[in-house]
Amino acid sequence: MTQTTVKLFVMFYSSSFFSHFSLRSRFITLIAALVFATTLLLGWVASRESAEQMEANIGNAASEAAYQMVDKLDRSMDARIKEVKLLLGIQALTNGTDTSLLREQLERLQDNHNVVSWIGFTDPDGVVQAATEGILEGVSVAQRPVFMEGRKALWVGDVHEAVMLAQLLTNPSGEELQFVDIATPVYDRNEELQGVLAVHLSWQWAEYIQQSMLTPSGYLKDTETLLLSANGTVLLGPETLIGQSLDSLKHIPSSTTTSPQWAIETWPNGERFVTGYARSSGFEDFPGLGWIAVSRQPVATAFAPVEKLQDAITGTGLLLALLFAIVGWIIASRLAAPLTRLANAADRMQDGEHADSIPLEGGSPELKHLSTSMRNMATRLLDQRSTINRLEDLANTDPLTGLPNRAFLNQYIQLAIPEAERNQQSMAVIFIDLDSFKQVNDELGHHAGDLLLIEITQRLKSALRSGDVVARMGGDEFVMVLKTKEEHLEMLTHEISKRLLSSIDQPVLLPDNEQARVGSSLGAAWWPHHGLHINTVLQLADDALYAAKAKGKHQLVIHST
């Protein structure tokens, strides 16, 4: 209790109001007031700390959701750019093959990528020589950015409405067509410009990514994800907001901000949301277009658990305070010394001591009951603190699979490195990505996809040794961390990977006697063999994963120096 509070008690105790009361009555009143105030103070401290921690966890969850969305978009765009680079290997682009054959090859490539709406090849003057379905063949696109920028170097165009293709492409939905463009110059062996290869990506792929974010975050009631352009215009999100500018939001990250963040924002409709932000910074070959991912949840919904916890702590504190005030009033005259000891013990508990520090007083049933009740009160308050800690654990756990999430993995790795150094151990980091998972979602539904992920999680756990860790990074991507002696790294990596490839490849039985089957691609890197900084090792393992996919999937690729 603070010195100010003590002074107030002394002044109140010495006031003229108590001048006609006996010393016994004054003492009883003082003891009852002290017990009441101590209980309320402990409840207030617990309530305030728990509320602040829960609010921070909720905000961090919102920013993490935004980061996962923008990271998926960046990785997806990078994959599309790499695919376009692979197209440059088509010899028909530079050997003068007739138009029909080149068109056939382009259409075959389009069929393998459902996000591609149109592929065309122009001559050096901007006239389309060959294109999928013959669309725009013989037409000049010399004045379009896709040609003017694409003839200079690899170019990625931001989201835009269809101009020349609006009336030519199949559009069953009737919705306005939007594209993201990728263009690159094509040179012959003499480094002479032969034309421009242009690819129009349907914006629908970004909507798929947005929808995929809603499933793992569905436990967050009323949560919405949006995607903004670099200038704050809504590209994806609720229909009422698409096309609107949100530059009025005060906490939109600047172009120099790279880390996710969150804030309580007042949106244009006047409603307050817990809002998480993450700005795209690109990924590998994709330089980024400044997109901003946003995850929002109404304040009333997001902080409802905080208010509920505060009410519970406050109500419990008030009831307990009233109880102890009454008990103190009854027995304080005979138990002055023991009560003083109990009050001092309560103050010490406030400084961090365990509830057992409160003594169990004897001498009378009433005194024993009081001391027991105070210890139980302290235990309850500590149990509430334990509840808060469990809530923190929930923030580090993937809600669908029960696996640790990205936030937990980052914390674990930082603690695992010093331990590994002390034990003279090394670590293997294995990135795991499921092959054909999207096909399961598309054909059997997202519920089937969730059931498949839960079964795959059990298979991943069964492949682990004691002390190993596997975490879900998001979607169908997992990361496994293994610790062992350096001389055993290669053998252990191959052994565990062999188990994983075999186990994941087995069919998964779904409801209604349906089966789903996915493969897996694995990429691995070793610390400190491949890099002294763990973030470097993580990136190398991720790169190895993409190499595994590029080689045909369902295999392990270990980073080689």
C-alpha positions in Angstrom: 0.0 0.0 0.0 1.3 3.4 -0.9 2.4 6.1 1.7 -0.4 8.4 0.5 -3.0 5.6 1.3 -1.5 5.1 4.7 -1.7 8.9 5.4 -5.3 8.9 4.4 -6.1 6.1 6.8 -4.3 7.8 9.6 -6.1 11.1 9.0 -9.5 9.3 8.8 -8.7 7.3 11.9 -7.8 10.5 13.8 -10.7 12.6 12.6 -13.3 14.0 15.0 -15.8 11.4 13.6 -14.0 8.7 15.6 -13.4 10.7 18.7 -16.5 9.2 20.4 -15.6 5.6 19.5 -13.7 3.3 21.7 -10.1 2.3 20.8 -11.5 -1.2 20.1 -14.0 0.2 17.5 -11.3 2.3 15.9 -8.9 -0.7 15.7 -11.6 -2.9 14.2 -12.5 -0.3 11.6 -8.9 0.2 10.6 -8.3 -3.5 10.2 -11.4 -4.0 8.2 -10.5 -1.1 5.9 -6.9 -2.3 5.4 -8.1 -5.8 4.4 -10.7 -4.4 2.0 -8.2 -2.0 0.4 -5.4 -4.6 0.1 -7.7 -7.1 -1.7 -9.0 -4.4 -4.1 -5.4 -3.3 -4.8 -4.3 -6.8 -5.7 -7.3 -7.2 -8.0 -6.7 -3.9 -9.7 -3.0 -4.7 -10.3 -3.9 -8.1 -11.7 -6.7 -6.7 -13.9 -4.6 -3.9 -15.3 -1.6 -6.1 -16.2 -3.8 -8.8 -17.7 -5.7 -6.3 -19.8 -2.6 -4.7 -21.2 -1.1 -8.1 -22.0 -4.2 -9.4 -23.7 -4.7 -6.2 -25.7 -1.1 -6.5 -27.0 -1.6 -10.1 -27.9 -4.7 -9.3 -29.8 -3.0 -6.5 -31.7 0.0 -8.6 -32.5 -2.3 -11.3 -33.8 -3.9 -8.8 -36.2 -0.5 -7.6 -37.5 0.7 -11.2 -37.9 -2.4 -12.0 -40.0 -1.7 -9.0 -42.2 1.9 -10.0 -42.6 1.0 -13.6 -43.5 -1.3 -12.2 -46.3 1.2 -9.8 -47.8 3.9 -12.5 -47.5 1.8 -15.0 -49.5 1.1 -12.3 -52.2 4.8 -11.5 -52.5 5.8 -15.1 -52.7 3.1 -15.9 -55.2 4.1 -12.9 -57.5 7.7 -14.1 -57.2 6.7 -17.6 -58.3 4.8 -16.0 -61.3 7.9 -14.0 -62.3 10.1 -17.1 -62.2 7.6 -18.9 -64.4 7.8 -16.1 -67.0 11.6 -16.3 -66.9 11.2 -20.0 -67.7 9.2 -19.1 -70.8 12.2 -17.4 -72.2 13.6 -20.8 -72.8 11.0 -21.6 -75.5 13.1 -21.7 -78.7 10.1 -20.8 -80.8 10.4 -17.2 -79.6 13.7 -16.6 -81.4 14.0 -19.3 -84.2 11.3 -18.0 -86.5 8.8 -20.8 -85.8 5.5 -20.3 -87.5 2.8 -18.5 -85.6 0.5 -21.5 -85.2 3.2 -23.6 -83.5 4.2 -20.7 -81.2 0.5 -20.1 -80.3 0.1 -23.8 -79.5 3.1 -23.7 -77.1 1.8 -20.6 -75.4 -1.6 -22.1 -74.9 -0.1 -25.2 -73.5 1.7 -23.1 -70.9 -1.4 -21.2 -70.1 -3.3 -24.4 -69.5 -0.8 -25.3 -66.8 -1.3 -22.1 -64.9 -4.9 -21.2 -64.1 -4.0 -17.7 -63.0 -2.8 -16.7 -66.5 -5.4 -15.0 -68.6 -3.4 -14.2 -71.7 0.1 -14.7 -73.0 1.4 -12.8 -76.1 4.6 -12.3 -78.0 5.2 -9.1 -80.0 7.7 -8.1 -82.6 10.2 -5.3 -81.8 7.6 -2.8 -83.1 4.9 -3.9 -80.7 2.7 -5.9 -83.1 1.4 -9.1 -81.5 2.8 -12.0 -83.5 1.3 -14.9 -81.5 -1.1 -15.1 -78.5 -3.2 -17.5 -76.6 -6.5 -18.2 -78.5 -5.2 -15.9 -81.2 -6.5 -12.8 -79.2 -4.9 -9.5 -80.4 -2.8 -11.2 -83.0 -1.8 -8.6 -85.7 -2.8 -5.8 -83.3 -0.3 -3.1 -82.2 0.2 -2.7 -78.4 3.2 -0.3 -79.0 1.5 2.4 -76.9 0.7 0.1 -73.9 2.9 0.1 -70.8 3.3 -3.7 -71.1 5.2 -3.2 -74.3 6.9 0.1 -73.6 8.3 -1.0 -70.3 8.7 -4.7 -71.2 11.1 -3.9 -74.0 13.5 -2.3 -71.6 13.7 -4.9 -68.9 11.6 -7.3 -66.8 8.6 -5.3 -65.7 5.7 -5.9 -63.3 2.6 -3.7 -63.6 0.3 -2.9 -60.8 -3.4 -3.9 -60.7 -5.4 -2.3 -63.5 -8.6 -2.7 -65.4 -8.7 -4.5 -68.7 -8.4 -2.1 -71.7 -7.9 -4.0 -75.0 -8.8 -7.4 -73.6 -12.0 -6.5 -71.8 -14.3 -7.6 -74.6 -12.1 -10.4 -75.9 -11.5 -12.7 -72.9 -14.1 -15.1 -71.6 -15.7 -13.7 -68.5 -18.5 -16.0 -67.1 -18.8 -14.0 -63.8 -19.6 -10.8 -65.6 -17.4 -8.9 -63.1 -15.0 -6.2 -64.2 -11.7 -7.8 -65.3 -8.5 -6.8 -63.6 -4.9 -7.8 -64.2 -1.4 -7.7 -63.0 1.1 -7.6 -65.9 4.5 -9.2 -66.3 6.6 -8.4 -69.4 10.2 -9.1 -70.4 12.3 -8.5 -73.5 13.3 -11.4 -75.7 16.8 -11.4 -77.3 18.4 -13.7 -79.8 21.9 -15.2 -79.4 23.4 -11.9 -80.7 21.6 -9.9 -78.0 19.3 -8.3 -80.6 15.8 -7.5 -79.5 13.3 -10.0 -81.0 10.2 -8.8 -79.3 8.4 -8.7 -75.9 6.8 -11.6 -74.0 3.8 -10.3 -72.1 1.7 -12.2 -69.5 -1.6 -11.0 -68.0 -2.3 -12.5 -64.6 -5.9 -12.6 -63.5 -6.4 -10.7 -60.2 -8.6 -13.6 -59.1 -5.5 -15.4 -57.6 -5.1 -12.6 -55.1 -8.8 -13.1 -54.0 -8.0 -16.8 -53.5 -5.1 -15.8 -51.1 -7.4 -13.4 -49.3 -10.0 -16.1 -48.8 -7.4 -18.6 -47.6 -6.5 -16.1 -44.8 -10.1 -16.2 -43.4 -10.0 -19.9 -42.7 -7.1 -20.1 -40.2 -8.2 -16.8 -38.6 -11.9 -17.7 -38.5 -11.7 -18.1 -34.7 -11.4 -14.3 -34.6 -15.0 -13.2 -34.8 -15.8 -10.5 -37.4 -12.2 -10.4 -38.7 -11.7 -9.0 -42.2 -8.7 -8.9 -44.4 -8.1 -6.2 -47.0 -5.4 -5.3 -49.6 -4.5 -1.7 -50.4 -2.5 -0.3 -53.2 0.6 1.8 -52.4 -1.6 5.0 -52.4 -4.1 3.5 -50.0 -6.8 2.5 -52.4 -8.7 -0.7 -51.5 -7.9 -3.5 -54.1 -9.4 -6.4 -52.1 -11.9 -6.5 -49.2 -15.5 -5.8 -48.5 -17.4 -4.8 -51.7 -18.5 -1.5 -50.1 -14.8 -0.5 -49.7 -13.3 -1.7 -53.0 -12.0 1.3 -55.0 -12.2 3.7 -52.0 -9.1 5.5 -50.7 -8.2 4.9 -47.0 -5.4 7.4 -46.8 -7.4 9.0 -44.0 -6.3 6.2 -41.7 -3.7 7.6 -39.3 -1.5 4.6 -38.9 -1.0 3.3 -42.5 2.7 2.4 -42.7 5.0 4.6 -44.7 7.0 3.3 -47.7 10.0 2.9 -45.4 8.2 0.8 -42.8 9.1 -2.9 -43.1 7.8 -4.5 -39.9 4.2 -5.4 -39.2 2.4 -3.1 -36.8 -1.1 -2.5 -35.2 -3.2 0.3 -33.9 -6.7 1.1 -32.9 -8.1 3.0 -36.0 -11.2 5.0 -36.5 -12.4 4.0 -40.0 -14.3 6.3 -42.5 -17.6 5.0 -41.3 -16.8 6.1 -37.7 -16.4 2.6 -36.3 -13.2 1.7 -34.3 -11.2 -1.4 -35.3 -8.1 -3.1 -34.0 -6.2 -2.9 -37.2 -3.0 -4.8 -38.2 -0.8 -3.5 -41.1 2.0 -5.1 -43.1 3.5 -3.4 -46.2 4.9 -5.5 -49.1 8.6 -5.3 -49.5 8.8 -7.9 -52.3 10.4 -11.3 -52.3 13.5 -12.4 -54.3 12.8 -11.6 -58.0 9.6 -9.6 -57.2 10.6 -6.1 -56.2 7.2 -5.4 -54.6 4.5 -2.8 -55.6 4.0 -1.3 -52.2 0.8 -3.2 -51.4 -0.5 -3.0 -47.9 -2.2 -5.9 -46.2 -4.8 -5.0 -43.5 -6.4 -7.2 -40.9 -9.2 -5.6 -38.9 -11.6 -6.5 -36.1 -14.1 -4.3 -34.3 -12.8 -3.1 -31.0 -15.9 -4.2 -29.2 -15.4 -7.8 -30.5 -11.7 -7.9 -30.2 -11.5 -6.6 -26.6 -14.6 -8.4 -25.3 -12.4 -11.1 -23.6 -10.4 -8.3 -21.9 -13.5 -6.7 -20.5 -14.8 -10.0 -19.4 -11.6 -10.8 -17.6 -11.5 -7.4 -16.0 -15.1 -7.8 -14.8 -14.3 -11.2 -13.4 -11.2 -10.0 -11.5 -13.0 -6.9 -10.2 -16.1 -8.9 -9.1 -14.0 -11.5 -7.4 -11.9 -8.9 -5.7 -14.9 -7.0 -4.5 -16.6 -10.1 -3.1 -13.4 -11.2 -1.4 -12.7 -7.7 -0.1 -16.2 -7.6 1.4 -15.8 -11.0 3.0 -12.5 -10.2 4.6 -13.8 -6.8 5.8 -16.7 -8.5 7.7 -14.5 -11.2 9.1 -11.9 -8.7 10.2 -14.6 -6.6 11.9 -15.8 -9.6 14.0 -12.5 -10.9 15.2 -10.0 -8.1 15.0 -10.4 -7.1 18.7 -9.0 -10.5 19.8 -6.7 -11.2 17.0 -4.8 -7.9 16.5 -1.4 -9.4 16.3 -2.2 -12.3 14.0 -4.1 -9.9 11.7 -1.1 -7.7 11.6 1.0 -10.6 10.5 -1.6 -11.5 7.9 -1.6 -7.9 6.5 2.2 -7.9 6.3 2.2 -11.2 4.5 -0.3 -9.9 2.0 1.9 -6.9 1.4 4.9 -9.2 0.8 2.9 -11.3 -1.6 2.2 -8.1 -3.6 6.0 -7.9 -3.9 6.1 -11.3 -5.6 6.1 -13.9 -2.8 4.1 -17.1 -3.2 0.6 -17.5 -1.6 2.2 -20.0 0.9 3.9 -17.0 2.5 0.6 -16.1 4.2 0.7 -18.0 7.5 -2.1 -20.3 8.7 -2.9 -18.8 12.1 -4.3 -21.0 15.0 -5.8 -20.2 18.3 -9.4 -20.0 17.1 -11.6 -21.4 14.3 -12.3 -17.9 13.1 -8.7 -16.8 12.9 -7.8 -20.1 11.1 -10.6 -19.5 8.6 -9.5 -16.0 7.9 -5.9 -17.0 7.2 -7.0 -19.9 5.1 -9.4 -17.7 3.1 -6.6 -15.1 2.5 -4.3 -17.8 1.2 -7.1 -19.1 -1.1 -7.6 -15.6 -2.3 -4.0 -15.2 -3.1 -4.1 -18.6 -4.9 -7.0 -17.5 -7.0 -5.3 -14.3 -8.0 -2.2 -16.3 -8.9 -4.5 -18.8 -10.8 -5.8 -15.8 -12.7 -2.3 -14.8 -13.6 -1.7 -18.4 -14.7 -4.9 -18.1 -16.9 -3.3 -15.0 -18.5 -0.2 -17.0 -19.2 -2.3 -19.7 -20.9 -3.9 -17.0 -23.0 -0.3 -16.0 -24.0 0.3 -19.6 -25.0 -2.8 -19.5 -27.3 -1.3 -16.5 -29.1 1.8 -18.7 -29.9 -0.3 -21.7 -31.1 -1.9 -22.4 -34.5 -5.6 -22.7 -33.7 -6.3 -25.3 -36.4 -3.5 -27.8 -35.9 -2.4 -27.1 -32.4 1.2 -26.7 -33.6 3.4 -23.7 -32.6 3.1 -20.8 -35.0 5.6 -18.4 -36.6 5.7 -16.2 -33.4 6.6 -19.2 -31.2 9.2 -20.5 -33.7 11.0 -17.1 -33.7 11.2 -17.2 -29.9 12.2 -20.8 -29.8 15.1 -20.4 -32.2 16.5 -17.5 -30.3 16.6 -19.6 -27.1 17.7 -22.8 -28.9 20.9 -21.3 -30.4 22.6 -20.6 -27.0 21.6 -24.0 -25.8 23.0 -25.7 -28.9 26.3 -23.8 -28.4 26.5 -24.9 -24.8 25.9 -28.5 -25.8 28.2 -28.3 -28.9 25.3 -29.2 -31.2 24.2 -28.0 -34.6 20.7 -27.6 -36.0 18.9 -28.7 -39.2 16.1 -26.5 -40.5 13.6 -28.3 -42.8 10.9 -26.3 -44.7 8.0 -28.5 -45.7 5.4 -27.5 -48.3 2.5 -29.7 -49.3 2.1 -30.5 -53.0 -1.4 -30.3 -54.6 -3.0 -29.0 -51.4 -4.8 -26.3 -53.3 -6.4 -29.0 -55.5 -7.8 -30.6 -52.4 -9.4 -27.3 -51.3 -10.8 -26.7 -54.8 -12.2 -30.2 -55.3 -13.3 -31.2 -51.8 -13.7 -27.9 -50.0 -11.8 -26.0 -47.3 -13.3 -28.2 -44.6 -11.7 -31.2 -46.2 -8.5 -29.2 -46.5 -8.6 -28.5 -42.8 -9.1 -32.1 -41.9 -6.2 -33.1 -44.1 -3.9 -30.5 -42.4 -4.9 -31.9 -39.0 -3.9 -35.5 -40.2 -0.7 -34.3 -41.7 0.1 -32.6 -38.4 -0.1 -35.9 -36.6 2.2 -37.5 -39.2 4.7 -34.7 -38.8 4.7 -35.2 -35.0 5.2 -38.9 -35.4 8.3 -38.3 -37.4 9.9 -36.2 -34.7 12.3 -37.2 -32.1 12.1 -36.1 -28.5 13.3 -32.5 -28.3 12.6 -31.7 -32.0 10.1 -28.9 -32.9 7.7 -28.5 -35.8 5.7 -25.3 -36.4 3.1 -24.2 -38.9 4.1 -21.1 -40.8 0.8 -20.6 -42.4 -1.3 -22.3 -45.1 0.3 -25.6 -46.1 3.8 -24.7 -45.1 5.6 -26.1 -42.0 9.1 -25.8 -40.5 11.0 -28.5 -38.5 14.0 -27.8 -36.3 16.3 -30.7 -35.4 19.2 -30.6 -33.0 22.2 -33.0 -33.1 25.9 -33.3 -33.4 27.4 -31.7 -36.5 28.7 -35.1 -37.8 25.1 -36.5 -37.7 23.4 -33.6 -39.4 23.4 -35.1 -43.0 22.3 -38.5 -41.9 19.6 -37.2 -39.6 18.2 -34.8 -42.3 17.9 -37.6 -44.8 16.4 -40.0 -42.3 13.7 -37.6 -41.1 13.0 -36.4 -44.6 12.6 -40.0 -45.9 10.0 -40.6 -43.1 8.2 -37.4 -44.0 8.1 -38.0 -47.7 6.8 -41.6 -47.1 4.3 -40.6 -44.4 2.8 -37.6 -46.1 2.4 -39.4 -49.3 -0.1 -41.9 -47.8 -3.8 -41.2 -48.6 -5.9 -39.4 -46.0 -9.3 -40.8 -45.2 -12.0 -38.1 -45.1 -15.7 -38.2 -44.1 -18.1 -39.9 -46.5 -15.4 -42.4 -47.5 -13.6 -39.8 -49.5 -9.8 -39.8 -49.8 -7.3 -37.1 -50.4 -3.6 -37.4 -51.3 -0.9 -34.8 -51.3 2.8 -35.0 -51.7 5.5 -32.8 -50.1 8.5 -30.8 -51.1 11.3 -30.3 -48.6 14.1 -27.8 -48.4 16.9 -28.0 -45.7 19.8 -26.0 -44.4 22.1 -26.4 -41.4 23.2 -24.0 -38.7 26.0 -23.0 -38.3 27.4 -25.0 -41.3 25.5 -22.9 -43.9 25.3 -19.7 -42.0 26.1 -18.2 -38.6 22.9 -16.1 -38.5 19.7 -18.2 -38.1 17.7 -15.9 -40.4 20.2 -16.7 -43.1 19.8 -20.4 -42.5 16.0 -20.0 -42.6 16.2 -18.2 -46.0 18.5 -20.8 -47.4 16.1 -23.6 -46.3 13.3 -21.7 -48.0 15.3 -21.3 -51.2 16.1 -25.1 -51.1 12.3 -25.7 -50.8 11.6 -23.8 -54.0 14.5 -25.7 -55.7 12.8 -28.9 -54.7 9.5 -27.8 -56.2 11.3 -26.7 -59.4 12.9 -30.1 -59.8 9.5 -31.8 -59.8 8.3 -31.8 -56.2 8.1 -34.7 -53.7 11.8 -34.6 -52.9 14.4 -33.2 -50.5 16.9 -30.5 -51.5 19.6 -29.6 -49.1 21.3 -26.2 -49.6 24.8 -26.6 -51.0 27.5 -24.1 -50.5 
